[in-house]
Amino acid sequence: MAESILTVELDDSDSAFEDGAKVTGQVIVRPTKETKCSELSVSCVWATHGRGNVNTGAGDKQVLYSGTWQAGQEYNYKFELTISAWPPTYFGNYLNVEHAVTAYAKIPWAFDHTSPPAEIIVVADKSPDDLAPKQNTQLGIGNVIGWIILVAILAIFGMMFLFLVPIILLVAAIGWFFFSFLPKSITGKVSCDVQPKRLKPGQMIKGNISLNPKRTSRINGIRYTVLGEEVVASGSGSNRKTFRHELYKTVGELHPSGHLQRGQPLSLEFEHALPPESAPSMKISADNEIAWKVELRVDIPRWPDWSQSIPIVIEPPGFVVGAAGRIEKDAWLVKVCEQIEASWENAEQMQLVLSAIVGHEFEVQLTDLESREAPGEDAIFSSAPPSGKWFETFNDMYDLFLVVLLPDGIREFNTIAYRGRIRIIGCVLEEGEVLAEIVSST
Amino acid sequence: MNSTFVAIPSHSARLGCASPFARWNLRRNPFGELSFQEREVLAQIVSDDVEPFVTWARSKQHSHRRVALQFVADCGYGKTSHLLGVRRLLGDIPYVYFPEHGKLPNIPPERPLLVDELQRLRWWHWRDLVSKAGLVVLGSHVDYEVKLRRYGFSVLTVDLQCPKSAPFLAKVLNARIAASEIAPEGCPRISVAEGEWLLAQFGSNVRQIENYLYEVWQRELRSGKAWPKVF
């Protein structure tokens, strides 16, 4: 396929953008022949990719030009677009969301031109109530008409389907008997709840369950499970296949194996801190979703378990720290990087460099941090690192491969884009890795 | 036409792509789901007979004839991809998909015409399909060659479940890799030997092969390998 005559150049391609931020740049047009263009536009677009059916959406659009381009000339058009941050950039296992700026030229009576996407990272700090992108949230007039037609058909022809009613009732009754009546014949009336239902990564979720056993029975335990997963679907109809990838799962025991005593009410509470890097809940479409829930279960041996799932929503963490805007290159960190680069072969010199910068903090923006193991025994530290989780990333600005420690106690952390302060605490000479620690939020 | 995010062909020179796959010079896992436009760009046609047949059917002296090209196979063998591959040969011609559930579309009068999931047509759709001269390109789980001939069609049937060759499979998979590259031709390709191994494991079901490779690419990305090994 011929190379596109359109190119998008961003003024700042390293930054991550928040909702309402402006992305600026220029569209460059290099026509190879005289070309009449009925509309040259530039837009913010997003698309999912992974195992689920592809969803796409468009945000702000700016029309830049209409007219004729001459062969061999170069034309530049400045643009400024406003970022819409939902859904935010996300890189998962089965689901990914990418944002880009693309230019589009409508050419009458010929193939239209699209520029290659200029990718950007978009960070959200809050999610819409329904977790859906704007274009999916409106109940279209077509849907309204569809419901009216369905209700009308049921009203007119409903009598013809009356024979189905006993079958549906029978299936429902069997389900109720096995999954509600039988478990409750042991647990009695159960009430449970979790709060808050909408929370940020790192926040504490609190829950409770109360039962009033109707008879003395043995149980294997009472447990809660906090589960976050990517749920995507590909294909349609009978060819549709759903894939699930567990992002986070933790099971906590509320009551050990033992007996429930008849007439002795039991009330149990729990608290659970979500991991700081929890992926945000999203419902991009029926095909692409990140869903979180808390499940409570009374495990009864040789009997149907009592269980209830309570959906929760994890809000995106945003940048977490620091002011909006681009972070300028820190001249001192550049020097430090040069010193580190010159000391890879010399452990003593490296120790000197590290001791010279103990306690100093640098403001950086890190993107796409991936979870990894703690550095091995060959790591050199300027002081013993605190306990926490380790991530790795490559920083374009300083051309630096960083292994980053997120100390326990920092509650929110955005692995797609972190903007804040780090402290260099060591290195692994063999691997050429610089070890840094995230400094708590400002 | 609305602007959509079609990253194919990906000839961006910007290597600072945010995706974790950028470490392999890829924008994304090459074996994930594709949009309709991407599938059309990447479609590869297995049979060498198709292009001459389409050219023959569209020649002036045969424009008055009823001609059908049908791709027959179960799910996952590439019926829709082949229809889209033919669409790429013929230009922007109508494509009609018959869903399993919901409202069925009408057969438009234009020819050439692409019809996907032919086995779901009702009798009135068949009436509209056979009433006009011209080329129809069909994707179906069921072989309708006899029925089409009865209606006076000249028919070419391509059975997509026939064993595919390893070079063809490698071509299909490498087109996926090429379309996901950040810098062109910067990634290793699936070899014919790897294609042979995949065919031995999964038969000719390209979807199963792509699903398998998706998982391999994800797993190897997490483990930090230099480039995934197929086996």
Interface residues (C-beta under 8 A of the other chain):
Chain A: M1 E3 S4 S13 D14 S41 S43 V45 W46 A47 H49 G50 R51 G52 N53 V54 T56 A58 K61 T89 F91 N93 N96 E98 A100 T102 Y104 K106 D112 T114 P116 P117 A118 E119 I120 I121 S234 G235 S236 G237 S238 N239 T367 D368 E370 F394 D396
Chain B: M1 N2 S3 T4 F5 V6 A7 P9 S10 H11 S12 R14 G16 C17 A18 S19 P20 R23 R27 R28 N29 G32 E33 L34 S35 E38 V41 C75 P99 E100 H101 N211 Y214 Q218
